[in-house]
Amino acid sequence: MFLLRLIIPDRPGSLGTVATALGEVNADIHAIEIVEHRRENGTAVDDIVVDVPTGVLPDRLVSACNSVADVEVIWFSRYGAGGGLHMDLEAVEQMTSAPADAIDILVEQSPAVLHADWAALLDGTGSEVKVALETSATPEFGDVAATWLPLKKATTMASPMEHKGLAESVLVAAPLESDRRMLVIGRRGGPEFLASEVARLSYLASLAVTIRATA
């Protein structure tokens, strides 16, 4: 499975043209998500999850997209989060079905929702910052976690270049319940988190806290 992040013209038919080009190299499209509309220049950022048959070189996916006029591939990587994308609404449905576990569900679903590699809930309400919950592949944070708190609002964060486990990751975080508890999410190697993704995380984090309070 592979994830393609594309900049395409924000007009009817553009996605269909890309899908046709991918079909010509026998790519099987599993999901498409519009990540961001860029109205100032008439483009959109889309994520496409695809698979290719045995024997087809993955580079052909990039070549197929680049063959479409005004389409730019800005990210291409293997996608290991499963066979499909977990949309925001799916995460919300899971949270509302189990309000007491809403925050835990958000942590667990965040990598799939934001096409990331890992997520962790950090708790700094005590004398030291602790990892309250983490998904698989989450690196060790060491002393760097304490430098991230308090966190007032959702934001991207600079990766500490001297930290072995985080140096090649891009990070985004949001506070949960207080500015001393935060959800941090990482992608290894990129792409950078867009402003629209930060806004989505902020909304989901606020919603998780609200749903948790109803339990």
C-alpha positions as CSV (number, residue, x, y, z in Angstrom):
1,M,0.0,0.0,0.0
2,F,1.2,3.5,-0.8
3,L,0.2,7.0,0.1
4,L,0.4,9.8,-2.5
5,R,-0.1,13.4,-1.5
6,L,-0.8,15.6,-4.6
7,I,-1.5,19.2,-5.4
8,I,-4.1,19.2,-8.1
9,P,-6.3,21.9,-9.8
10,D,-9.4,22.5,-7.6
11,R,-11.9,22.1,-10.4
12,P,-14.4,19.4,-11.4
13,G,-12.8,16.4,-13.2
14,S,-9.3,16.8,-11.8
15,L,-9.5,13.8,-9.4
16,G,-11.1,11.7,-12.2
17,T,-8.2,12.5,-14.5
18,V,-5.7,11.4,-11.8
19,A,-7.7,8.3,-11.1
20,T,-7.7,7.4,-14.8
21,A,-3.9,7.9,-15.0
22,L,-3.4,5.6,-12.0
23,G,-5.7,3.0,-13.5
24,E,-3.5,2.9,-16.6
25,V,-0.6,1.5,-14.5
26,N,-3.0,-1.0,-12.8
27,A,-3.1,0.9,-9.5
28,D,-6.0,0.0,-7.2
29,I,-7.3,3.1,-5.4
30,H,-8.4,2.3,-1.8
31,A,-9.2,5.8,-0.6
32,I,-9.1,9.5,-1.5
33,E,-9.2,12.3,0.9
34,I,-9.2,16.1,0.3
35,V,-6.8,17.4,2.8
36,E,-6.9,21.1,2.0
37,H,-8.4,23.6,-0.4
38,R,-6.1,26.4,-1.4
39,R,-8.5,29.0,-2.8
40,E,-5.8,31.6,-3.2
41,N,-4.3,29.7,-6.2
42,G,-7.2,27.4,-7.2
43,T,-5.6,24.2,-6.1
44,A,-6.3,21.4,-3.6
45,V,-4.1,19.0,-1.6
46,D,-5.4,15.4,-1.8
47,D,-4.2,12.1,-0.3
48,I,-4.7,9.0,-2.3
49,V,-4.0,5.5,-0.9
50,V,-3.3,3.0,-3.6
51,D,-1.9,-0.5,-4.2
52,V,-0.2,-2.0,-7.2
53,P,0.0,-5.6,-8.4
54,T,3.2,-7.7,-7.9
55,G,5.7,-6.8,-10.5
56,V,4.6,-3.2,-11.0
57,L,7.3,-0.7,-9.8
58,P,5.9,1.8,-7.3
59,D,7.7,4.6,-9.2
60,R,5.1,4.2,-11.9
61,L,2.5,5.7,-9.6
62,V,4.5,8.9,-9.4
63,S,5.1,9.0,-13.1
64,A,1.4,8.4,-13.8
65,C,0.4,11.4,-11.6
66,N,3.1,13.6,-13.1
67,S,1.8,12.8,-16.6
68,V,-1.4,14.8,-15.7
69,A,-1.2,18.5,-16.5
70,D,-0.9,20.8,-13.5
71,V,-0.6,17.9,-11.0
72,E,2.3,17.8,-8.6
73,V,3.3,14.9,-6.3
74,I,4.6,16.4,-3.0
75,W,4.8,13.2,-1.0
76,F,5.1,9.5,-1.8
77,S,5.7,6.7,0.7
78,R,4.5,3.2,1.8
79,Y,1.4,3.4,3.9
80,G,1.3,1.0,6.8
81,A,-1.8,2.1,8.7
82,G,-4.0,-0.6,7.2
83,G,-6.2,-1.2,4.2
84,G,-8.2,2.1,4.4
85,L,-8.3,5.6,5.9
86,H,-10.1,6.2,9.2
87,M,-12.0,9.4,8.6
88,D,-12.7,12.0,11.3
89,L,-16.3,10.9,11.5
90,E,-15.4,7.3,12.2
91,A,-13.2,8.5,15.1
92,V,-16.1,10.6,16.4
93,E,-18.5,7.7,16.1
94,Q,-16.2,5.5,18.2
95,M,-15.8,8.2,20.8
96,T,-19.5,8.9,21.1
97,S,-20.2,5.2,21.5
98,A,-17.8,4.9,24.5
99,P,-17.7,8.4,26.1
100,A,-15.5,7.3,29.0
101,D,-12.8,6.2,26.6
102,A,-13.1,9.1,24.2
103,I,-9.6,10.4,24.8
104,D,-8.0,7.0,24.6
105,I,-9.9,6.4,21.3
106,L,-8.6,9.6,19.9
107,V,-5.0,8.7,20.7
108,E,-5.4,5.3,19.2
109,Q,-7.1,6.5,16.0
110,S,-4.9,9.7,15.5
111,P,-2.2,8.0,13.3
112,A,-4.9,6.7,10.9
113,V,-6.9,9.9,10.9
114,L,-3.9,12.1,10.1
115,H,-1.9,9.6,8.1
116,A,0.9,9.5,10.7
117,D,3.1,6.8,12.2
118,W,2.5,7.2,15.9
119,A,0.7,9.1,18.7
120,A,1.1,9.5,22.4
121,L,-0.7,11.1,25.3
122,L,1.7,12.9,27.6
123,D,0.7,13.8,31.1
124,G,2.6,16.6,32.9
125,T,0.2,17.2,35.7
126,G,2.5,15.6,38.3
127,S,6.1,16.2,39.2
128,E,7.3,14.7,35.9
129,V,6.0,14.2,32.4
130,K,4.8,10.7,31.8
131,V,3.5,8.8,28.8
132,A,-0.1,8.0,29.7
133,L,-0.9,6.1,26.5
134,E,1.0,5.5,23.2
135,T,0.5,3.6,20.0
136,S,3.0,1.2,18.5
137,A,6.1,2.7,17.0
138,T,6.1,5.7,19.4
139,P,9.7,6.6,20.1
140,E,11.2,7.3,23.6
141,F,10.8,11.0,24.4
142,G,13.3,11.3,27.3
143,D,13.7,14.8,28.7
144,V,12.4,16.6,25.5
145,A,8.7,16.0,26.5
146,A,9.0,18.4,29.5
147,T,10.0,21.2,27.1
148,W,6.7,20.9,25.2
149,L,4.5,21.7,28.2
150,P,2.5,23.7,28.9
151,L,0.7,23.7,25.6
152,K,-2.1,26.2,25.0
153,K,-3.4,25.3,21.6
154,A,-2.9,22.8,18.7
155,T,0.3,23.5,16.8
156,T,3.1,22.0,14.8
157,M,6.3,21.5,16.7
158,A,10.0,21.5,15.6
159,S,11.7,18.1,15.9
160,P,14.7,18.1,18.2
161,M,17.5,17.4,15.8
162,E,19.7,15.9,18.5
163,H,17.1,13.4,19.5
164,K,17.6,10.0,17.8
165,G,14.0,8.9,17.8
166,L,12.5,12.2,16.7
167,A,15.1,13.8,14.5
168,E,13.5,12.7,11.3
169,S,9.9,13.2,12.3
170,V,7.4,16.0,11.8
171,L,5.2,16.7,14.8
172,V,1.9,18.1,15.7
173,A,0.3,18.4,19.1
174,A,-2.9,19.5,20.9
175,P,-3.8,20.0,24.6
176,L,-6.3,17.6,26.2
177,E,-8.2,18.6,29.3
178,S,-5.5,21.0,30.4
179,D,-2.3,22.7,29.1
180,R,-0.3,20.0,31.0
181,R,-1.8,17.1,29.1
182,M,-1.1,16.8,25.3
183,L,-1.6,14.5,22.4
184,V,1.5,14.5,20.2
185,I,1.5,12.9,16.8
186,G,4.5,12.1,14.5
187,R,5.2,11.3,10.9
188,R,8.6,10.0,10.0
189,G,10.2,12.0,7.2
190,G,7.1,14.0,6.4
191,P,5.1,15.5,4.8
192,E,4.7,18.5,7.0
193,F,1.4,18.9,8.8
194,L,-0.7,21.4,7.0
195,A,-2.7,24.2,8.7
196,S,-5.9,22.3,7.9
197,E,-4.6,19.2,9.6
198,V,-3.7,21.2,12.7
199,A,-7.3,22.6,12.7
200,R,-8.8,19.1,12.4
201,L,-6.7,17.9,15.3
202,S,-7.7,20.9,17.4
203,Y,-11.4,20.2,16.7
204,L,-11.1,16.5,17.4
205,A,-9.2,17.1,20.7
206,S,-11.8,19.6,21.9
207,L,-14.6,17.1,20.9
208,A,-12.9,14.3,22.7
209,V,-12.7,16.3,25.9
210,T,-16.4,17.3,25.6
211,I,-17.5,13.8,25.0
212,R,-15.4,12.5,27.9
213,A,-17.1,15.0,30.2
214,T,-20.5,13.4,29.4
215,A,-19.5,10.0,30.7
